[in-house]
């Protein structure tokens, strides 16, 4: 049996490998301008401007790169677009342009040190052993359980480690908050941890609301520790140390704000023009501010000592002795499936009891280094490596796994897939969820439907690869997605998410939305991003664009690889009332095995009768946008007008195997005399007068007119994978034209 010391040594090796990788490849680079030497006594202190905000914590170790030289330094002040850095060598009086390199490995190094400390503590190692080998019998009194919340209270009272499996929408925050409140009422100290600030904020806010409602809340008992508080905590400011300082140490708070404001003004003056007087004054203020911030820090530590419930991030806990040198009655690790296993072990070591909450069916932690120990310990979650999830595969629940069984987020037509194929029928729908999501499903697009497969089979070969990153893009899917969002917004939908496995596609969609719908959708909450950004959030409507299609000869690993089930699960389960799966089902049927979750999803939606193909475009598009219009590709009146009205240039793409009809040759030959015609074709396609031919076509047909207008899907004869009824899209999009032009001019 593996000993805890063996685990710790393996984790440290994994962290070292990741740190080495980040040191070599992972630095974040910030451009710095107008560097000026402020002081050169014991060290050299420099002031820099930056074109954008530099978000690097004060005290962080950094490097300055200018030319081919590098110097180590430390952040003294980072505020807005100005920064002060201390270095040990003279970089010169003025640095017109340089770069700040910040390495995120510092946080991993601190975790490494906490593991080193753990080696010396038998008690901490004992707690970690129970996490990694939870084979001890569950001793909570099962016969006394009254409710879900009560069961978790009992489990966390009697058992050293309780794993909580919280599938999306099953009330994880609600349940954890009430368990924490129970411990609070019993005068126990609880530490709330997560890898993200948002998760800590949301859980701490929920705890405070519940305790306040019950009339038990005492000022200072609940403390959100750290400086990155988000919206949830901004609405509950009394949870922060800064609020307590403002209330009980008014002079100290005012002194701090006065110095900060004065520093801002001097930095603005220095950014305009350098003066020795301002330089000396800034250093003087920095010295005073350091003293004041130390007093503030001491007050924060006093509040921390008195608090009963403390919430902070895993990174803060591992770097701050005020947390990691203390012992708590209970630690609650939220979103544990996204935490490194050494982080989970560190968390468990801080308390007598532990609740480890997450969903091992969602995305695992992210690590960059290619190393077997990194793959084993930093890219997999604690549920898998402790063996807890293995029981689920066998159709059972581990004795220390507590499952939240009823989801309240998704319309039942959406959750029917995940409940069955992802969660093995262990999760069901709460009786209220259909009624609460019915209004969303009734809206456009696809009125009265909640789960839709928008099948692009037979539309053509529109999938291509980004020239730099190799990330996939699909221009046909992009325009369909813009149309879906347009329809949804006009139908009253304001909470919309667009998710895709491919970064290039997400970035292009974001640009197209801004270009085509920007003025229209300014009051809506619309996000276009890759799947990782959506974990932990939710939207009324989600579009899942899988992108993959012809002429690619295989599906991407993001959709069929080892983590594909988790990725698809996150994409689906962000949705409340309407889920639209944008997919080339013909490509899936021909290139994806039946046991893959992506194919199961597409087939499930087709079986349920919610599939819409290109032939039904006219049925669901109700609102044509001025900048994006859809029409039958055999009706050429509008494109004929656009070509006749061209004044400068026309570019026509004819993929290999495609052709031009006599009618199209006539239309193009009737263009204006001064209009330059460029033909992208590998073969001669007809008698076109004065055409410039480039023999490196793209895999789909399009027409670009005067670099202002693009027709996608025309000419029809060139759309070799298209089937009737043929559809074309007309878009006034500089973004799309620039993208395709970059491939033409490559």
N, C-alpha and C positions, 0 to 999 in steps of 0.2 A: 504494500500500500504506500502511495506517495506521501511523504511527510510535508508538513507546512514549510519547513526550511527549503525543501526541494522546489516547492511551488514558488517561493519568494525569489530564489536564485534564478529560476526560469523567467519570472516576470521582469526581473532586473535586466537580464540579457535581452529580452524583447524590447524593453524601454531604451536600452543603450543602442540597439539597432535602429530604432525609430528616431532617436535623437541624432545619431550620426547621419541618417538620411536627411533629416530636416536641416541640419547644419550645412549639408552639401547642396541640397536642392530646394529647401523650403522657405528661404527668407522672403519676407514681404518687403518690397522696395517702395520707398516714398521719395519722390523728387523734392529736393530742398534748394532754395535759391537765396541769394544775398546773405550768405553766412558771414558773421562778423565776430571777431574775438572780443569778448567782454572783459575777461580777467585772465591773468597768467601768474597767479601766486603759487600755491601748492600744486595746482592742476590748471588745465586750460578750459575755460568756459566759453561756449559759442552760442550765438543766437542765430536762428534761421527762420526764413519764411517758407511757406509751402503753398502750391496752387490749390491744394485740397486739405481737408482736415486729416491730421495724423492721429489715429486712434491707438496709441501705445501707452500702456500704464506708466505712471510716474515711478521711477526707481528701476525700470527695466534695463537690462543690459542690451546694448545695440552696437552696430558697427557703422562707421561713416566711410563711404566709398567716394573718392574723387580721383578722376583719372584711373590709373592702375594701382592706386594705393588704398590700403584699408587701415582704419584705426578703431580700436575698441572704445566704447563710451557708455555713459549712463544717463538716462533721461532725468533731468532735474525738474522740468516743467513742460507740460504738453497741453496746450489750450487752443482750440480752434485751428487756425492756420499758422501758428507760430510755435516754436519749440526751443528749449534751452537744453544743451547737452554738455556734459562734463567729459573731457578726454584726458589721457595722460601724456599726450604729445602735442607739440605745436604744429597745427595744420596751416599756419600762415595767418595773416591779419584778415584777409578777405577770401571767401570761397564763393565765386559767382554761381557755380552749379555743382551740386553733389547729391549723393543718395544716402538715405537712411535705410539700413538693413535691419529688420527686426525678426528674430528667430523665435517661433512659438515653442521651441523645445524647452525653454526655461521651466514651464509648468510640468513637463514630464520629468525634468531633473529633480524638481521638488518632490514629486511622487516617488521617484527613485529613493530619495533620502528618507521618506516616511517608511518605505519598505525596509530600509536599512535599520531604522529605529525599531521596527517590529521584530527584528531578529532577537533583540535583547529582552523582549517582554513575553514571558510564558503565557500571561493572560490574553494578550492580543493574538498570539499564535493559536491559542485554544479556540478563540472566537472564529478565526479564519478557517480552522479545520472543520468546524461545524457548517460553515458556508460551503466549502468545497466538497465535503462528504456528509450530506444531510441524511445519514442513515439511522440517526437516533429515532426512537419511537416518538410519535406525537402524543403529548400527555395532557392536552387541554381537554376539559370535560365536555365531550361532544353532546352528551344528553341534556346539557343546560343551554344549548344554543337557541336564541330567540329570533335572530334575524341575521342578515349578511354582515351588518356592522358589528353586531354582538359576537358573531363567530370570529371575526378578525381581531376584536378586542381580546377574546379568550385565547386565541392562538398566540398573539403577541405577548400575552401575560405569562403563559406557561412554557412556550417553546423558544429556544434561543434564536432561531431563524425561521421566518415565515416568508415564503415566496408568494407574491400576489400576481396572478395573471389577469391583466386588464385589457381585453380586446377593445377596439375603438367604440366609444359611445356607451360603455357599460357602467359609467358612474365611478370611475377610479378616483377622481378628485373628491367627489362627494363622500365616498367611503373612507378614504384616508383621512380627510379633514375631521371626520367625526371620531375616528379612532384616536387621533392626536388630541382632540378636545377632551376625550375621556381621560387620557393620561394627564393632561393639564389640570383637570379638576381634582385628580388624585395627587397633585403636587409633584409629579414626575418631570424630569428634564428630558426634552425631546429635541433631537437634531434633525432638521429636514434638509436633505441634500438632493441635488440633481446636477447633470452636466450643463444644463442651460439655465440662464437667469429667468427666462419666461416661465419655465416649469416651477421654479421655486416661488416666484411671484404669485402665480395662480393658486398654488396650494396654500401659501401663507395667508393670502387674502381670503380664501374660503374658510380656513380655520378661524380667522378673526371674526368673520361675519357670523359664523355659527356660535362661537363663544359669546359674542356680543348679544346676539339674539336671545341666548339663554341667561343673560345677565351676569355672566361670570368674568367678563373681561376687566382686567386691572392694567392700568397704564404701565408700560415697560415690560410686561410679562411676555409679550410676543415681540420678537425683534427680527426684522429682515436685515441681515448683516451683509454689508458690501455696498458698493457704490453704483451698481448697474441696475437699479430698480426700474421696471417698466411701467406700463399703463395700469396694470392691476394694482400695483403698490402706490402709484401716484394718486389713485382714488382712495387709498387707505394710508395717508402719510404718517399717521401716528405709529406705524410699525417700524419706522426708520430711526436710526440714531440721530440723524440731522434734525429731525423734528423735535426730538427730546432735548437736544442741545439748545435749539432756538427757544424752547419753552422754559427750560430750567437754568440755562446759562446764556442769557440774552446778550450780555456784553461780549462774551467770547464769540458768539455767532456773528454779531455785528462787526467785530474787529476783523474776523475772517473775511466777510463780504467786502468790507472797505478796502482791505489789502488786495483782494482779488480784482476788484474793480479798478484800483489804481494801477495794478500790474497790466490789465488789459489796455488801458489808455497809453501807458508807456510803450507797450509792445506795438501798438498802432503807430505811434510816433517813430519808433525805431524802424518799422517797416517802410515808412516814407523816406526817412533820411537818418543816417547814423550821427549820433552826437555823444561825446564822452560823458557829458552831464547826464543824459538819459541812461547811458550804460551803467554808470555808477549808481544812479537811483534805482534801477532795476535790480541790481545785485543786492542793494540794501533792503529792498522790499522782499526779495526772495529769502533773505536771511530772517526777516521778521516773520514772514509767512511760514517758514519752516518751524519756527518756535511756536507759532499759534496752532499750526496743524498738529504738532506733537501734543499740545494741550487737548486739542479736540480728540486725538487718538486715545489719550488717557481716559477721557470722559466716555468714549465709545466702549472701552474695555470695562469700565465700571457698569455701564448698561448691560453689556454682554454677560458679566458675572451674575447680575440679578435676574436676567431673563430666564423664563422657564421653557419657552419654545423658541428655538433659533433656526432661521432658515438662511442658507447660503449655498454657493456652488461647490462642487467637488474641488475645483481648482483653488478657490479661496480657502477651503478647509485644509488642503494639503500644504498651503504656503503660509498659513497664519497660525503661530503657536497658541494664540488665544482660543483656537478651535482644536487643533490636533493634540494639544497637551492636556485637554480636559476629558472627562469621562461622563457619558450620558446614560440615562436609563433606557432610552430607546432611540435608535436611528432609523429614519425612514428615507430610503433611497428611491426616488421617483425616476421614471424613464430609465430604469436600470439596464434595459436591453440595448441602450445606446452608450452605456458607460464601458470603459475598458475593464476587464476582469480585475487587474490590480487596483483600480479605483474602487470597485465593489468591495474588495478585501479590505482596503484602507478604511472604507466607511463602516463596515461591520466591526472592525477592531476598536471603534470609538465608543461602543455602547454595550450594555449588558444584553440587550435584545435588539433584533433587527427585523425590519420589514423591507423586503426587496421587491419593488413593484415595477412591472413593465410588460411588454408584449413581445415574446420571442418570435412571433409571426410577422413582426415589422422589421424595419431596417436595422442591421447590426452596426456596431461602432465602425469608424473610418480610420484607417491607418495607411501610411504611404509606402513604408519600406517593404522590399521584397525579401522576406526572411521567414523561415519556417516557424520560428517562435513568435514573430509578429502575427502571422496568420493564425496561430493557435490561440494566442492570449490577447491580442489587441483587435482582431477582426471578428471575434466571436463573443457572444454574450454569456453572462453568468448562468442563465437558465440551461444553456446547452452544456457548458463545461462542468457544471455540478451534477449533470445527469438528470435534472428535474424534467427537462423537456422530452427525454427518451421515453418516459412513461406514457406521455400523450400519444406518441407514435404507436405504442402498443395498445392504445385504447383505454388507458387508465390515468388517474390523477395521482401524482406523488403525494404521500402522506403530509408533506409540508407545503403543498401547492394549494393555494386558495383561489378559485376561479370565480370571477364576476360573470354571471351567466346570461344577463339580459341586456341587449343593446337598445339604446333609445335615440341613436343619431340618425340612422338610415331608414329611408322608406323600405318596407319589406321586400319590394321587388328588386331592390339593390342588394340588400343583405342576404337575400335567398342564395346568392352565389357564395359569398364569403362564409356564411354560417355553415353551409354544406361542404364546400371544397377546401376552405382554409382552416376552419375551426372544428372540423370533424363532427358537426351536428351537436357540439357541446354548448354552443351559444344560440340563444333564441331571441325573439323580438319581444320587447315590453308591450303590453296591450295598448299603450297610449301612442305608440310611434306612428302607426298608420294615419291616425287622425291628425297628428301634429305636422305631418309631412305632405298631406294630401294637397294643400294649397300650392305648394311649390311644384309638385308634379303636374298640376293642371296648366301651368303656364307654358308659354312658347319658349323654345321650339319644341315640337313634338308634344302638343297639348295632350294631357291626360296620361302621359307615359313617364315613368320614373327611370327605367333602365333601357338604354337605346344603343344598338349597334349601328353606327353609320358606316356602312360598308362601301369602300371605294373600289371594289373589284371592277375591272373593266373600264376604269377611268383613264388608264394609261400608265406609262413608266416614269413616275415623277420623283423617285427617291434618288438622292445624290449625296456625296460626301463633301464635307468642308475641306478645303484645300490644305489648311494648316493643321487642324486638330483631328481630322478624320471622323469627326462627329457627323451623324447622319442628319439630312434635311429632306423635307418633302414639301415642295412649293404648292402642290394641289391641296394638301392637308392644311397648309398655312391659310390659304384663302377660305377654305371651308370653315376653319376655326374662327376666323374674323367674322364670317357670316353668322355662325352660331352665336357668338357673343353679341353681335348686333341685334339678332332676333330676340335673344334672351333679355337684353337691356330694355328694348322697346316693349317687351312683355311684362315688365315690372321687376325683373331680376336685378338686384344690385350687389349680390354676394356671389362672385363667380371665380372659379379657379381653372387655370389651364395647366395641365401637368404632362410632362413627356420625359422619357428616359434620356433624351439627347439635349445637351446644353446648347448646341448651335441652333436647334429648332426653337427652343424656348426663347433665346435671345432675339431671333428673327420675328417671332410672334409678338414679342414685346414692342419691337420697333414698328411693326405693321399696325398694331393697335394704336400706338401713338400717332402714326401718320394718318390713318384712315378714320379712326373713331375718337381721337384724342379729345376734341372739343365736346363731343357728345357724351362721353362716359366719365367726365371728370368727377362726378359725385358718387361714383360706384366704387366698391371694394373689389378690384379685379387684379389678380396676380397670375403672371405666367412664369413658370419656373420648372426646374427638374424635380424629381420625386423627393429627393432628400430635403429640400427646403419646405415641403408641405407636411412632413411628419410633425404631429402635434397640433395641427390646425384643422379647420373645417370650413366648408363653403356650402351655400344653398345648392349651387350647381357646379359640377366638375366636368371638364372635358379631358379625357385621357387620350392623347394623340400618340399612337404607337409608331408612327412615321414609316416603319419598314415596309418596303414594297419593291416592285421591279424598277430598274433592271438589276437590283442587288440579287445575288444568287444564294444568299443565306440570311437567316434572321440574326440580329445582333445579340451578343451574349447578355446584354442587360435585360433582354426579354425572354431568353431561354436558358441562361446560365444558372449557376448555383444559387444566387440570391434573387432570381427572378420572381419566385413566389412572394417573397417579402416585398419586393418593389411593387408588384401589381396589387398586393393587398393594401399597401399605403395609398396607392393611386385611387383605388376604389373607395376605401373607407373614409376618405375626407368628405364624402358627399352626404348632404342631408336629404335632398328631395329629388334631384335629377342628375343622373350619371350618363354621359354620352361617351361611348367608346368609338373613337375614330380609327378605322382599321381596314386594311385590304385583306378581306377574308380569303380570297383566292390565293394570295401569297401565303397566308397562314396554313391553309389546307395543304399546299404543296411543299412547304418548307419547315413546318413545325410538327414534331411528333405529337401523337394523341395524348400522351401522358403529361405534356407540358401545360402549365396552368394558364398560359396565354390562350392556347387553343381551346382549353376547357371553357374559358370565359366567353370566347367568341361563339362557340357552339351552344353554350347555355343560353346566351342572348338570342340566338337564332331560333332555338327550340321554343323559347318563351314567346316568340312571335313579335319581337321588338326590333327587327332588322329593317333598315332602310338603305337601298342601293342607289346608284346614280340615276336610275330610271324614275326615282321618286323625288328628285331635287325640286321639281316644280310644285310638289305637294307640300313640302315643309318650309320652303323659302317664301315668306309672305311680304317681306319688306326689302326691296332692292335699295341698296345704298348708292348714292351718286358716284362714289369713287370705286365701287365694286358691284358689278352687275353680272347676272348669270342668264344664259340663253341657250336655245337649241343651236348646236353647232352647224346645222345644215341651213339655217336662216342667215344669209350673208349680207343682208341689207346694211346693218350697222357697221360691220367691219369694212364693207365696201366704201361706206362714207368716210370712215377713219383713214383708210388708205388713200382715197382721193383727196382728202384734206391735208395729207402730209406735206410738209414744206422743206424738210432737211434730209431725213434718213429713215429707211425701213430695214429692219433685220428680220429674216425669216429662218427659223430652225427646222430642219428636216432630219429627223433621226435616221440612222442606218436602217434600210428596209422600207422607209417611208417614201411617199411620192407626192407629186403635185398634179391635180387634175387640169384639164384644159381650161376649165372655168377659172381656176386660181391663177394660172399663167396669164390669162387675159386680164384679171383684176390687177395683178401686180404690174403688168405692162402698161396699164392705164394710169399709173402714178404720174405725178408732176415731172416735167422734164429735168428739173434740177435736184430731184430727190434721189439720193444714193441708195441703191439696193444691195444689201449684203446677204448672201445665202450661206447658211451653215449646213453643209451637206457633204457626205463622203463620195457621192456619185452625181453625175449630171442628171438633173431632174426635169428638164424641159427647155423650151426656147425662150429664155428670159433675156430681154434686151439690156445690155450694159450692166449685168449683175457681177458683183465681186463675190467669188466663191471661196469659202474657208472650209477645208476638208477635215474639220474636227468637231462634229456636231455634238450637242447635248442629247440625252436619251429621250427627250420629250419635245413636242412641237410648241412653238410660240412665235408671236410676232411682236416686235417692239417698234413703235412709231414715234419718231422725233424725240426719243429718250424721255418721253412723258407718259406714254400709254403702252400697256402690254395686254395682248390677248393670249390666254393660256388654253391649250387644247386645240388650237387651230394652226394650220389647216388639218381637217379631219383625216385626210388620206395619209398624213404623216404620223398620226397617232396610232402606232401599230398595235398596241395592246388594248385599244379602246373598243367597246362594243355598243351597239345602239341601245337606247337613244343617246346620241352623242351630245355632250354638254361642253360649253366653253365659258370661260370667265374673262371679263373685261375689267382691268384694274388700272387706276391712275395711281401708280406707286413708284416713286423714285427708289425706295428701298429695294423692291423686288427687281427693278431694272438694273440697279447698280450691282446687285448680287449676280445676276445672270451675265451682265457685261464683264464682270471680273473673270468669269470662266471663258468667255469669248476672247478676251484680250490677254488672258492668262500669262 
